[in-house]
Amino acid sequence: MAQGVLWILLGLLLWSDPGTGCPAIHPRCRWGAAPYRGRPKLLQLPLGFLYVHHTYVPAPPCTDFTRCAANMRSMQRYHQDTQGWGDIGYSFVVGSDGYVYEGRGWHWVGAHTLGHNSRGFGVAIVGNYTAALPTEAALRTVRDTLPSCAVRAGLLRPDYALLGHRQLVRTDCPGDALFDLLRTWPHFTATVKPRPARSVSKRSRREPPPRTLPATDLQ
């Protein structure tokens, strides 16, 4: 019960007014998140990395709150019930409805990038971007608005490195089309030095990144 109240309070604090230059973030209580299972681990801020993902499943971009919220609940059920994780793996998820959806948020270690979860925020865009690109609004949020807000708030280092999920984990994520575009963005880092295997925490080993799955597995 206490953990549920904590998530709600943190979610309300994370609701941002677009007039401040920060994106509007739907907190967990707004999209109907289930409680975290277990005990979340605090991040040591500021972080130095932003990892970009696509959800692959759901494949279609979500263009309204009802669909995006349903997608969030579906992903959370899969991550908790099938993967056995404490919560939805991503730090944040970006919809094509103009909003950001709080996953594990700014303060808690996620389960999005195996071996690197405590070093960066994992941000996913709803959709499959193997052959197509997200909307310009979604791209702008991930490229500019969300990281700029995090830098100003002291959550992300000004010299942060932006990476595609595939640069750290054997996966096609975030899709060929999106990854090709990421390589043109200002903070993109082409050369990545993998962490030594011994530095990967036990928690990270238990929480690998989401796999590529057929659409029926997330319904």
Backbone bond lengths (Angstrom), bond angles and torsions (degrees), N, CA, C in turn:
res aa  C-N    CA-C-N  psi(-1)  N-CA   C-N-CA  omega(-1)  CA-C   N-CA-C  phi
1 M - - - 1.453 - - 1.527 110.46 -
2 A 1.349 116.05 -45.84 1.463 120.07 -178.61 1.520 111.05 -63.07
3 Q 1.348 116.56 -38.63 1.463 119.85 179.36 1.514 110.87 -65.43
4 G 1.359 116.53 -38.26 1.461 119.67 178.67 1.515 111.76 -62.79
5 V 1.331 116.22 -42.18 1.467 120.60 177.81 1.520 110.50 -63.45
6 L 1.344 116.81 -40.46 1.466 120.75 179.51 1.514 110.77 -61.23
7 W 1.345 117.02 -43.77 1.471 120.49 179.88 1.525 110.32 -61.74
8 I 1.329 117.01 -42.14 1.464 120.65 -179.22 1.517 110.90 -63.52
9 L 1.348 116.66 -44.68 1.467 120.05 -179.50 1.519 111.21 -64.03
10 L 1.337 116.57 -43.01 1.461 119.52 178.19 1.520 111.02 -65.33
11 G 1.341 115.68 -37.44 1.454 119.50 179.09 1.508 111.94 -62.68
12 L 1.325 116.58 -42.59 1.457 120.48 179.40 1.523 111.11 -65.02
13 L 1.321 117.16 -36.44 1.456 120.53 177.66 1.524 111.67 -66.54
14 L 1.332 116.65 -28.08 1.457 120.75 -176.76 1.521 112.72 -85.10
15 W 1.321 118.15 -6.62 1.461 119.61 177.61 1.519 107.99 -68.46
16 S 1.324 116.11 119.86 1.460 120.33 -173.17 1.512 111.52 -110.83
17 D 1.294 116.17 141.59 1.452 123.02 175.28 1.518 108.73 -84.79
18 P 1.353 118.39 122.61 1.459 119.56 -179.77 1.526 113.01 -56.06
19 G 1.317 117.72 -23.37 1.457 120.71 179.00 1.518 113.21 -66.02
20 T 1.324 117.85 -17.72 1.462 121.28 179.37 1.523 111.79 -85.74
21 G 1.329 117.44 -4.45 1.457 120.49 -176.41 1.507 112.40 91.53
22 C 1.339 117.74 -0.44 1.456 122.21 176.84 1.526 109.13 -102.46
23 P 1.321 117.56 150.03 1.471 118.80 179.93 1.523 111.19 -71.51
24 A 1.317 115.65 155.24 1.460 120.52 174.28 1.524 108.06 -74.83
25 I 1.325 116.24 123.95 1.464 121.94 -176.85 1.528 109.07 -114.01
26 H 1.336 115.68 121.83 1.456 119.38 173.61 1.527 108.05 -78.23
27 P 1.344 117.86 117.27 1.467 119.86 179.55 1.526 111.00 -70.99
28 R 1.300 115.22 166.79 1.463 122.17 -177.19 1.528 112.66 -55.21
29 C 1.325 116.49 -40.58 1.460 119.52 -177.98 1.527 111.16 -64.80
30 R 1.324 117.36 -25.25 1.472 120.71 -178.53 1.529 111.53 -76.75
31 W 1.353 118.01 -39.46 1.468 118.09 -179.18 1.527 113.57 -90.96
32 G 1.336 116.78 0.35 1.464 120.05 173.13 1.511 114.64 85.92
33 A 1.330 116.83 38.18 1.461 121.00 -179.02 1.525 111.46 -66.11
34 A 1.315 115.63 143.56 1.466 121.55 170.30 1.522 108.05 -77.58
35 P 1.334 118.39 158.57 1.469 120.47 179.56 1.524 112.12 -63.80
36 Y 1.318 115.50 153.07 1.456 121.71 172.94 1.528 108.64 -62.35
37 R 1.317 116.67 139.67 1.464 120.95 177.72 1.524 109.02 -100.33
38 G 1.283 115.85 115.01 1.459 119.92 -178.35 1.514 110.58 103.75
39 R 1.315 115.64 -147.99 1.461 121.01 -176.59 1.526 108.89 -125.10
40 P 1.335 118.44 113.38 1.463 120.21 -179.49 1.521 112.05 -67.05
41 K 1.336 115.16 153.70 1.456 121.51 -179.27 1.523 109.50 -107.60
42 L 1.316 115.85 130.11 1.461 120.70 -178.10 1.528 111.71 -71.87
43 L 1.330 115.44 140.73 1.457 121.45 171.89 1.523 109.49 -78.87
44 Q 1.321 116.46 153.03 1.456 121.55 173.55 1.526 107.64 -101.10
45 L 1.312 115.36 101.38 1.458 122.60 -173.20 1.530 111.75 -89.77
46 P 1.335 117.04 154.65 1.463 128.61 0.46 1.525 111.89 -80.98
47 L 1.330 115.46 157.09 1.457 121.36 178.63 1.528 110.39 -95.37
48 G 1.336 115.65 163.55 1.455 119.49 -175.33 1.515 115.05 -111.67
49 F 1.359 117.28 2.56 1.458 119.17 -175.61 1.522 111.56 -137.91
50 L 1.329 114.39 150.23 1.457 122.17 171.02 1.522 106.55 -127.33
51 Y 1.338 117.03 118.25 1.457 122.65 -177.18 1.529 109.11 -103.19
52 V 1.320 116.98 125.80 1.461 121.64 -176.21 1.520 110.32 -101.39
53 H 1.332 116.01 133.20 1.457 124.17 -179.04 1.529 109.94 -128.42
54 H 1.332 116.31 160.95 1.459 120.03 158.81 1.521 106.22 -115.87
55 T 1.317 117.05 153.50 1.461 118.47 -176.00 1.528 111.67 -76.13
56 Y 1.338 117.89 -22.34 1.468 124.73 -175.61 1.531 110.23 62.36
57 V 1.294 117.54 -56.61 1.462 123.64 170.49 1.516 106.66 -124.70
58 P 1.318 119.21 121.19 1.458 128.74 1.05 1.533 112.37 -64.03
59 A 1.334 116.09 139.86 1.455 120.75 -177.32 1.525 113.74 -83.65
60 P 1.335 119.43 -41.63 1.469 118.33 -179.64 1.529 110.40 -72.91
61 P 1.325 118.86 140.14 1.470 120.68 173.77 1.529 109.61 -60.58
62 C 1.318 116.53 144.35 1.466 119.62 176.73 1.531 108.09 -94.05
63 T 1.309 116.51 128.69 1.466 120.70 -172.17 1.525 114.19 -114.38
64 D 1.316 117.48 4.18 1.468 120.12 175.29 1.520 108.68 -147.33
65 F 1.328 115.67 161.52 1.464 120.15 -174.11 1.522 112.54 -59.44
66 T 1.330 117.44 -41.84 1.466 120.31 -176.85 1.523 111.27 -58.57
67 R 1.336 116.82 -46.90 1.461 120.38 -179.47 1.518 111.39 -69.88
68 C 1.340 117.40 -43.39 1.470 120.08 -179.26 1.526 111.03 -62.26
69 A 1.336 117.12 -42.52 1.464 120.61 179.43 1.526 110.52 -64.22
70 A 1.341 116.72 -40.05 1.462 119.98 177.66 1.525 110.63 -64.43
71 N 1.322 117.31 -39.01 1.459 121.02 176.17 1.522 111.45 -61.46
72 M 1.320 117.06 -41.75 1.461 121.12 179.18 1.527 110.63 -61.55
73 R 1.325 116.20 -45.47 1.472 119.55 -179.91 1.529 111.13 -64.88
74 S 1.334 115.89 -38.40 1.460 120.18 178.98 1.523 111.36 -63.71
75 M 1.337 116.41 -45.84 1.466 120.00 178.57 1.514 111.31 -64.45
76 Q 1.333 116.78 -39.99 1.459 118.96 179.32 1.524 110.98 -63.64
77 R 1.329 117.74 -41.76 1.470 120.06 178.45 1.522 110.48 -60.85
78 Y 1.326 116.40 -42.99 1.463 119.06 -179.79 1.530 111.10 -64.41
79 H 1.319 116.78 -45.07 1.462 120.20 -177.97 1.527 111.65 -66.18
80 Q 1.327 116.95 -37.38 1.461 119.66 -179.60 1.532 112.32 -81.03
81 D 1.320 116.97 -48.50 1.463 120.21 -170.87 1.526 113.13 -83.22
82 T 1.333 117.81 -36.23 1.461 120.85 -177.53 1.526 111.73 -95.71
83 Q 1.322 116.53 -47.37 1.461 119.86 179.72 1.524 112.63 -78.65
84 G 1.327 116.74 -22.73 1.461 120.16 179.75 1.509 114.00 78.07
85 W 1.333 117.17 23.26 1.460 120.80 179.71 1.526 109.94 -85.81
86 G 1.310 116.34 167.47 1.455 120.01 179.53 1.516 113.21 -71.45
87 D 1.343 116.96 -24.84 1.461 120.10 -171.89 1.528 109.24 -163.85
88 I 1.307 117.29 179.05 1.455 121.31 169.66 1.529 107.34 -55.81
89 G 1.324 117.52 140.03 1.458 119.59 -170.46 1.516 115.39 -75.17
90 Y 1.342 117.74 -34.28 1.463 121.34 -173.09 1.521 112.86 -72.79
91 S 1.314 115.41 151.26 1.468 120.29 172.34 1.524 109.72 -71.48
92 F 1.328 115.34 -46.60 1.460 121.88 178.18 1.523 109.02 -144.59
93 V 1.328 114.94 154.79 1.460 121.99 175.86 1.525 107.46 -127.94
94 V 1.321 115.94 135.91 1.467 121.50 -177.71 1.516 109.01 -108.69
95 G 1.335 116.26 126.97 1.458 120.98 177.17 1.515 110.94 -97.99
96 S 1.308 116.06 170.50 1.466 120.86 175.37 1.516 110.82 -91.97
97 D 1.320 116.37 17.55 1.465 121.87 176.03 1.521 111.52 -97.31
98 G 1.348 116.55 3.40 1.463 120.03 178.91 1.515 114.42 93.09
99 Y 1.324 117.38 7.38 1.461 120.53 -176.99 1.537 112.21 -124.27
100 V 1.330 113.57 158.64 1.468 122.42 171.70 1.520 106.96 -104.96
101 Y 1.324 116.62 142.88 1.460 122.28 179.34 1.519 108.86 -114.48
102 E 1.312 115.61 126.52 1.460 121.14 -179.03 1.521 110.68 -71.05
103 G 1.340 116.50 123.86 1.454 121.45 172.03 1.518 107.75 -98.09
104 R 1.321 116.88 -104.02 1.470 119.14 174.64 1.520 111.66 -82.84
105 G 1.309 116.48 -13.80 1.454 119.65 171.53 1.513 114.46 82.52
106 W 1.337 114.26 -166.49 1.465 121.59 -174.97 1.519 113.66 -77.71
107 H 1.318 118.22 -19.76 1.464 119.40 -165.57 1.529 115.43 -111.47
108 W 1.349 118.31 -10.53 1.451 119.42 -172.47 1.524 111.45 -118.75
109 V 1.327 116.19 141.25 1.463 121.85 177.99 1.524 109.37 -62.36
110 G 1.343 116.40 132.00 1.451 121.45 -178.90 1.521 112.36 -94.78
111 A 1.338 114.93 -168.20 1.469 122.29 176.81 1.521 106.62 -138.25
112 H 1.338 115.45 64.55 1.462 120.49 -172.28 1.523 113.49 -121.31
113 T 1.333 118.10 -26.20 1.464 121.14 -173.70 1.522 108.12 -142.72
114 L 1.311 116.56 94.65 1.461 123.37 -170.57 1.526 111.93 -49.01
115 G 1.333 115.32 126.30 1.454 121.37 178.19 1.513 114.14 84.87
116 H 1.339 117.14 -5.95 1.464 120.79 -174.68 1.530 112.18 -132.85
117 N 1.315 117.01 10.91 1.458 120.54 -173.85 1.521 114.10 -62.36
118 S 1.317 117.33 -29.49 1.462 119.64 -178.00 1.530 112.39 -89.02
119 R 1.327 117.37 -2.89 1.464 120.96 -175.41 1.516 113.73 -101.86
120 G 1.333 116.83 -17.50 1.459 118.86 -176.21 1.517 112.15 -154.59
121 F 1.325 115.20 167.82 1.463 122.19 175.48 1.530 108.58 -90.49
122 G 1.320 116.91 136.84 1.459 121.85 176.36 1.516 109.72 -100.81
123 V 1.329 116.68 115.86 1.469 121.96 -177.83 1.525 108.78 -116.71
124 A 1.318 116.94 122.36 1.466 122.40 -178.94 1.519 110.10 -111.59
125 I 1.319 115.60 144.93 1.461 121.55 172.10 1.525 107.15 -104.68
126 V 1.327 116.73 129.59 1.458 120.32 -179.22 1.530 109.59 -64.59
127 G 1.336 116.26 124.91 1.453 120.88 177.59 1.515 112.44 134.12
128 N 1.330 115.30 171.54 1.459 123.42 176.85 1.525 107.56 -107.54
129 Y 1.338 116.85 113.54 1.461 120.55 -174.87 1.523 111.95 -114.20
130 T 1.332 113.71 41.26 1.454 120.22 174.40 1.525 110.67 -70.13
131 A 1.337 116.76 -43.06 1.460 120.83 -175.92 1.521 113.68 -119.02
132 A 1.319 117.54 -16.12 1.467 121.65 -178.13 1.517 109.41 -124.45
133 L 1.326 115.90 165.16 1.464 121.23 179.38 1.523 111.09 -105.39
134 P 1.328 117.26 153.90 1.466 120.44 172.83 1.531 110.48 -64.51
135 T 1.305 115.78 171.93 1.461 120.28 175.45 1.525 109.75 -64.22
136 E 1.312 115.93 157.13 1.459 120.04 178.92 1.526 110.89 -61.70
137 A 1.328 116.60 -35.31 1.466 119.84 179.04 1.519 111.31 -62.73
138 A 1.331 116.91 -43.76 1.468 120.52 179.07 1.522 110.30 -65.85
139 L 1.326 117.04 -41.62 1.466 120.92 178.80 1.525 111.12 -62.34
140 R 1.308 116.37 -43.55 1.461 120.40 -179.18 1.525 111.11 -63.17
141 T 1.332 116.31 -37.07 1.463 120.32 178.93 1.521 111.04 -62.12
142 V 1.341 116.51 -46.10 1.465 120.71 -177.22 1.529 111.36 -74.74
143 R 1.317 116.76 -36.18 1.465 120.79 -176.47 1.531 112.33 -77.93
144 D 1.325 115.92 -40.37 1.469 119.60 -169.30 1.521 114.11 -120.60
145 T 1.329 116.46 -61.55 1.465 120.56 -165.58 1.516 113.98 -65.66
146 L 1.329 117.26 -51.78 1.462 119.95 -176.98 1.529 112.21 -66.04
147 P 1.339 119.77 -49.20 1.470 118.52 179.65 1.524 112.96 -66.18
148 S 1.327 118.23 -35.36 1.469 119.91 178.85 1.519 111.12 -63.76
149 C 1.323 115.91 -40.88 1.457 121.19 177.21 1.525 110.25 -62.59
150 A 1.353 116.58 -43.96 1.465 121.00 -179.19 1.529 111.69 -65.05
151 V 1.325 116.83 -37.13 1.466 120.14 177.81 1.521 110.02 -64.91
152 R 1.328 116.75 -46.10 1.477 120.38 -179.65 1.524 111.71 -61.88
153 A 1.330 116.30 -33.01 1.468 120.83 -178.30 1.528 112.43 -84.36
154 G 1.333 117.99 -2.68 1.458 120.60 -179.96 1.513 113.69 78.16
155 L 1.341 117.88 19.35 1.455 122.22 -179.65 1.527 112.24 -94.16
156 L 1.331 115.85 -24.79 1.455 122.96 -177.33 1.526 107.61 -131.88
157 R 1.318 117.02 136.14 1.463 120.08 -177.49 1.527 110.71 -68.86
158 P 1.322 117.74 144.76 1.473 120.24 179.60 1.523 112.97 -58.79
159 D 1.324 117.99 -29.19 1.464 121.32 -179.64 1.537 111.68 -97.53
160 Y 1.339 116.91 28.42 1.458 120.60 -176.58 1.532 111.32 -58.25
161 A 1.318 115.32 152.89 1.463 121.91 176.69 1.525 108.86 -105.35
162 L 1.322 116.12 135.65 1.458 122.71 177.62 1.525 108.85 -102.61
163 L 1.329 115.94 129.06 1.467 121.48 -176.40 1.520 110.37 -132.81
164 G 1.320 115.77 149.18 1.452 120.06 168.56 1.513 109.11 -83.78
165 H 1.319 117.13 147.42 1.461 122.58 -177.94 1.533 111.63 -51.10
166 R 1.325 117.31 -39.17 1.468 121.70 -175.53 1.524 113.50 -65.45
167 Q 1.321 117.42 -17.02 1.459 119.46 -179.90 1.528 112.57 -74.04
168 L 1.329 116.49 -16.30 1.457 120.81 -176.25 1.518 113.70 -118.98
169 V 1.322 116.60 -21.25 1.465 122.13 -175.79 1.521 108.33 -134.47
170 R 1.331 117.58 146.15 1.464 121.06 179.19 1.523 109.25 -72.37
171 T 1.316 116.42 96.44 1.456 123.34 -176.17 1.521 108.66 -161.58
172 D 1.331 116.80 160.70 1.464 121.34 173.86 1.522 111.77 -86.19
173 C 1.303 117.28 -12.25 1.462 123.20 -178.99 1.537 110.59 -60.32
174 P 1.306 120.56 135.77 1.470 129.48 12.50 1.524 114.75 -96.24
175 G 1.312 119.36 30.92 1.457 122.51 -178.91 1.521 110.89 90.87
176 D 1.336 116.60 146.01 1.465 120.76 -175.64 1.526 113.10 -60.20
177 A 1.324 116.44 -45.00 1.467 119.21 -176.55 1.518 111.03 -63.97
178 L 1.325 116.54 -46.69 1.461 119.43 -178.86 1.523 111.34 -68.15
179 F 1.324 117.36 -40.14 1.457 119.03 -179.41 1.526 111.76 -64.91
180 D 1.326 117.14 -39.15 1.467 119.53 177.53 1.526 110.74 -60.20
181 L 1.323 116.39 -36.92 1.462 119.41 177.83 1.529 111.15 -71.58
182 L 1.338 117.14 -40.48 1.471 120.37 179.77 1.525 111.56 -54.23
183 R 1.323 116.38 -35.11 1.465 120.63 -176.37 1.527 112.95 -65.97
184 T 1.335 116.98 -11.30 1.470 120.62 177.92 1.524 112.17 -98.84
185 W 1.334 117.78 -2.97 1.468 120.87 -175.37 1.531 111.08 -82.66
186 P 1.331 117.20 150.56 1.474 121.61 -172.78 1.520 116.03 -55.36
187 H 1.321 119.53 -42.82 1.464 121.26 -174.35 1.524 112.98 -91.93
188 F 1.344 117.10 2.94 1.462 119.45 -178.97 1.526 110.47 -62.20
189 T 1.331 115.68 137.53 1.459 122.48 178.79 1.521 109.25 -119.35
190 A 1.324 116.64 118.01 1.461 120.86 -176.07 1.521 112.51 -79.48
191 T 1.318 116.61 -36.87 1.462 121.16 -177.03 1.517 109.52 -97.77
192 V 1.318 115.83 120.78 1.458 121.34 -177.80 1.511 108.94 -123.04
193 K 1.313 116.65 132.06 1.461 121.50 176.07 1.529 107.92 -97.37
194 P 1.339 118.28 108.89 1.469 120.48 -178.81 1.526 111.35 -60.40
195 R 1.312 115.76 149.19 1.463 120.33 176.11 1.519 109.09 -72.45
196 P 1.342 117.82 143.48 1.468 119.91 174.33 1.520 110.18 -59.42
197 A 1.328 116.45 146.30 1.467 120.76 -176.73 1.522 111.67 -57.67
198 R 1.321 117.01 -34.31 1.469 119.02 -176.95 1.517 112.81 -68.47
199 S 1.331 117.41 -17.69 1.461 119.52 -177.79 1.517 112.19 -88.03
200 V 1.344 118.13 -5.91 1.449 121.12 178.93 1.524 109.27 -76.14
201 S 1.319 116.16 124.68 1.460 119.67 -175.20 1.523 111.41 -71.56
202 K 1.332 116.39 160.89 1.452 121.23 176.89 1.515 110.10 -61.00
203 R 1.332 116.66 -38.11 1.458 120.32 179.82 1.518 110.72 -63.70
204 S 1.348 116.63 -40.84 1.462 119.91 179.37 1.519 110.88 -63.80
205 R 1.338 117.04 -38.44 1.461 119.73 179.82 1.523 110.86 -66.01
206 R 1.330 116.72 -30.58 1.456 119.46 179.59 1.527 111.16 -78.19
207 E 1.324 117.26 -20.92 1.447 120.50 -174.28 1.522 110.56 -120.30
208 P 1.336 118.03 76.36 1.456 120.69 178.80 1.513 110.74 -70.99
209 P 1.343 117.84 168.21 1.455 120.49 -179.46 1.516 111.40 -69.87
210 P 1.352 117.11 157.62 1.454 119.73 178.36 1.525 111.20 -57.85
211 R 1.330 116.93 140.38 1.452 121.12 179.93 1.525 110.49 -90.11
212 T 1.321 116.28 163.26 1.454 121.84 172.66 1.521 107.94 -77.27
213 L 1.330 116.28 123.61 1.455 120.35 -172.72 1.523 111.09 -134.78
214 P 1.334 117.46 155.24 1.464 119.49 173.82 1.521 110.07 -65.59
215 A 1.324 115.25 154.32 1.459 120.91 -173.20 1.526 112.39 -58.20
216 T 1.326 118.34 -32.56 1.457 120.39 -176.07 1.523 112.57 -64.70
217 D 1.330 118.29 -21.43 1.459 120.37 -177.71 1.529 113.38 -75.21
218 L 1.332 117.42 -8.39 1.452 119.06 179.76 1.520 112.13 -115.53
219 Q 1.289 117.94 12.75 1.456 119.77 -179.06 1.522 110.29 -90.85
